[in-house]
Amino acid sequence: MMKNNQPSQHQTLSHTLVGDRPIGIFDSGVGGLSVLQHIHQLLPHENLLYVADSGHAPYGCKGGAYIEQRSRIITEYLLAQGAKVIVIACNTATASIIEKFRQQYGIPFIGVEPGIKPALALTKNHKIGVMATTGTLSSERYKELSQRFSDSANIYHQACPGLADQVEAGLTEMPETIVLLKKYLSLLTAEQVDTIVLGCTHYSFLVNPIQAIINHSIKLVDTSRAIAEQLIRVLELESLKKKSEGGSILYFTTGSIHNAEVLMSCLLKKKLIVNALP
């Protein structure tokens, strides 16, 4: 069960044991909650800090320098709270800054990327669609990823401007969201793809409307659980796994606290308390 014992805004978390130090998770907004859900499910005793940079979302249409600036501010806040590992639960931010941050900061970073490899294991006709933000698809990291598997399948890249914004606004099943989904999905189904990769953590909250639109024979690939499983491997490899029981989850936002509480509570189906990021 999620716990919400909140510190005051300026309170610093202190942990005497390395394993007790928190795991930091951040995204441009609420999309990374899909990753947090799986992390909490698989690691219920870990202390988690989640930061939604909703005051500066979305990242998908921002430049690399801006994304790096925002990611650095949040990363250094999480490090100040004692984070032992940081999960960048945002495809665009991962593609933009993860390698640089791994070199600059002395802790492990877990990133996310479109699940082309698992899609290859599912496709029958070797036609795979990737739904992602413009920022992710235009990144060198994504280009290298898609080229790596281009000999194994035809990969169709579909930028989805505005889709993450709809999730960020809590409009996951509203008519305007369905219009966008139908537009983007029709371009992929026209290519007869049999597998679609959700290349943005926000899109995990659109699975139901997507499945209502597409043919049921088309498979969806969501890598949120795989990220949590990779986190477990890193924690074990680095001897950072928490030994004691009783984990906590603290939520922060750079946007409206009221809006964040309403939206996050709706997405996670549980009443939450959200703090303003200092």
C-alpha positions in Angstrom: 0.0 0.0 0.0 1.3 3.5 -0.9 2.2 5.6 2.1 2.1 9.4 2.0 3.8 10.7 5.2 5.0 14.0 3.8 8.0 16.0 5.0 7.8 19.8 5.2 8.8 21.6 2.1 12.4 22.2 3.2 12.9 19.1 5.2 15.8 16.9 4.0 15.5 13.2 4.1 18.2 11.4 6.1 19.0 7.8 5.9 21.7 6.1 8.0 21.9 3.0 5.7 22.8 3.2 2.1 20.0 0.8 1.2 17.5 3.0 3.0 18.3 5.9 0.8 15.5 6.7 -1.6 15.1 5.9 -5.3 14.5 9.1 -7.3 12.1 9.0 -10.3 11.3 11.9 -12.5 9.4 12.8 -15.7 8.3 15.9 -17.5 4.9 15.3 -15.9 2.7 12.5 -14.7 3.6 9.9 -17.4 6.3 8.4 -15.2 3.7 7.3 -12.7 3.2 4.3 -15.0 6.8 3.4 -14.2 6.5 4.2 -10.5 3.5 1.8 -10.2 5.6 -1.2 -11.4 8.6 -0.2 -9.2 6.4 0.0 -6.2 4.7 -3.3 -7.0 8.1 -5.1 -7.4 9.9 -3.2 -4.7 7.3 -2.4 -2.0 9.8 -1.7 0.7 11.9 0.9 -1.2 11.6 4.6 -0.4 10.6 6.4 -3.6 10.6 10.1 -4.5 8.6 11.0 -7.6 9.0 14.4 -9.3 6.6 15.6 -12.0 8.0 18.6 -13.8 4.5 19.6 -14.9 5.3 23.3 -14.7 7.6 22.8 -17.6 5.9 20.0 -19.5 5.9 18.6 -22.1 9.6 17.9 -22.9 8.8 16.4 -26.3 8.7 19.7 -28.1 11.6 21.4 -26.2 15.2 21.8 -27.2 18.0 19.7 -25.8 19.5 22.5 -23.8 16.2 23.2 -22.0 15.6 19.5 -21.3 19.1 19.2 -19.9 18.6 22.3 -17.7 15.3 21.0 -16.2 16.7 17.5 -15.8 19.8 18.8 -14.0 17.7 20.9 -11.5 15.6 17.9 -10.6 18.5 15.5 -10.5 20.4 17.7 -8.1 17.4 18.1 -5.9 17.0 14.3 -5.8 20.7 13.9 -5.0 20.3 16.4 -2.2 17.7 14.1 -0.7 20.1 11.2 -0.8 18.9 9.4 -3.9 20.9 6.2 -4.4 19.6 5.6 -8.0 17.7 7.9 -10.3 15.1 6.6 -12.8 14.6 9.0 -15.7 11.0 7.9 -16.5 10.8 10.0 -19.7 11.8 8.8 -23.1 12.7 12.3 -24.3 14.9 13.2 -21.3 16.6 9.7 -21.5 17.5 10.2 -25.1 18.7 13.7 -24.4 20.9 13.5 -21.3 21.3 10.1 -19.7 24.8 9.3 -21.0 26.1 12.7 -19.9 24.5 12.4 -16.5 25.9 8.9 -16.0 29.4 10.4 -16.5 28.9 13.4 -14.4 27.1 12.1 -11.3 28.3 9.2 -9.1 25.2 7.1 -9.0 23.4 4.7 -11.4 20.8 6.2 -13.8 18.1 4.0 -15.3 16.5 5.3 -18.5 13.6 4.4 -20.7 13.6 3.9 -24.5 11.0 2.7 -27.0 10.7 -1.1 -26.7 11.7 -2.1 -30.2 13.6 -5.2 -29.1 10.6 -6.7 -27.2 8.4 -5.8 -30.2 10.6 -7.9 -32.5 9.8 -10.9 -30.3 6.0 -10.3 -30.9 5.7 -9.3 -34.5 4.6 -11.8 -37.0 4.8 -9.7 -40.2 7.9 -7.8 -39.2 6.1 -4.4 -39.3 6.4 -2.4 -36.1 5.0 1.0 -35.3 6.5 3.4 -32.8 4.4 6.1 -31.2 6.6 8.7 -29.5 7.2 12.4 -29.1 8.9 14.5 -31.7 11.9 14.9 -29.3 12.4 11.2 -28.9 12.1 10.3 -32.5 14.6 13.1 -33.6 17.2 12.1 -31.0 20.4 10.5 -31.9 19.9 7.8 -29.3 16.6 6.8 -30.9 18.0 6.9 -34.4 20.8 4.5 -33.3 18.2 2.2 -31.6 16.0 2.0 -34.6 18.9 1.5 -37.0 20.2 -1.3 -34.8 17.0 -3.3 -35.5 16.2 -2.1 -39.0 17.4 -5.3 -40.7 15.0 -7.3 -38.6 11.8 -5.4 -39.2 10.2 -2.5 -41.0 9.9 0.2 -38.3 7.4 3.0 -38.8 8.0 6.1 -36.7 4.9 8.1 -35.7 5.3 11.4 -33.9 2.3 12.2 -31.7 2.2 16.0 -31.0 -0.3 16.9 -28.3 -0.9 13.4 -27.0 1.2 13.7 -23.8 -0.4 17.1 -23.2 -3.8 15.4 -23.1 -2.7 13.0 -20.5 -1.0 15.8 -18.5 -4.4 17.6 -18.5 -6.2 14.4 -17.4 -8.1 14.1 -20.6 -7.3 10.5 -21.4 -10.7 9.5 -22.7 -12.1 12.8 -23.9 -13.2 13.3 -27.5 -10.3 15.5 -28.5 -7.9 12.8 -27.3 -9.7 10.1 -29.3 -9.4 12.3 -32.4 -5.7 12.5 -32.0 -5.3 8.8 -31.3 -7.4 7.9 -34.4 -5.3 10.2 -36.5 -1.9 8.8 -35.4 -3.1 5.2 -35.2 -4.6 5.3 -38.7 -1.2 6.2 -40.1 0.4 3.2 -38.5 -2.4 0.7 -39.3 -2.3 1.9 -42.9 1.2 0.4 -43.0 -0.3 -2.9 -41.7 1.8 -3.0 -38.5 0.9 -5.9 -36.2 2.8 -4.4 -33.2 2.8 -0.9 -31.8 5.4 0.4 -29.3 4.3 3.0 -26.8 7.4 5.2 -26.8 6.3 7.7 -24.2 5.5 6.9 -20.6 2.4 9.1 -20.8 0.9 6.8 -23.4 0.7 4.0 -20.9 -2.4 5.8 -19.5 -4.0 5.6 -23.0 -3.9 1.8 -23.4 -7.7 1.4 -23.0 -8.7 4.0 -25.7 -5.9 2.7 -28.0 -7.2 -0.8 -27.7 -10.7 0.4 -28.4 -9.5 1.9 -31.7 -7.1 -0.7 -33.1 -7.7 -4.2 -34.3 -7.3 -6.6 -31.4 -4.8 -8.6 -33.3 -2.3 -5.7 -33.0 -0.1 -6.0 -30.0 1.0 -3.1 -27.7 4.4 -2.9 -26.2 4.7 -0.9 -22.9 8.2 -1.0 -21.3 7.1 0.3 -17.9 7.5 -3.1 -16.1 10.8 -3.8 -17.9 12.2 -0.6 -16.4 11.3 -1.7 -12.9 12.9 -5.1 -13.6 16.1 -3.4 -14.8 16.1 -1.3 -11.6 16.1 -4.5 -9.5 19.1 -5.8 -11.4 21.0 -2.6 -10.9 20.1 -2.4 -7.2 21.3 -6.0 -6.7 24.5 -5.5 -8.7 25.4 -2.4 -6.8 24.3 -3.8 -3.4 21.8 -1.0 -3.0 18.7 -3.0 -2.3 16.8 -2.0 0.9 17.0 -4.6 3.6 14.4 -3.3 6.0 10.6 -3.3 5.5 8.3 -0.3 5.3 8.8 1.8 2.2 7.3 5.2 1.5 6.4 7.2 -1.6 6.7 11.0 -1.7 5.3 13.0 -4.6 6.5 16.4 -5.9 5.4 18.7 -8.7 6.7 22.0 -10.2 3.1 22.8 -11.3 -0.1 23.4 -9.5 -0.3 21.3 -6.3 -4.1 21.1 -6.5 -4.1 20.0 -10.2 -1.3 17.4 -9.5 -3.2 15.9 -6.6 -6.4 15.6 -8.6 -4.7 14.1 -11.6 -2.2 11.8 -9.9 -5.0 10.5 -7.6 -7.1 9.8 -10.6 -4.4 8.0 -12.5 -3.3 5.9 -9.6 -6.8 5.5 -8.3 -5.8 6.5 -4.7 -5.9 9.7 -2.8 -2.5 11.3 -2.8 -0.7 14.3 -1.2 1.7 16.2 -3.5 4.4 18.6 -2.4 5.7 21.6 -4.3 9.3 21.1 -5.4 11.4 23.6 -3.4 
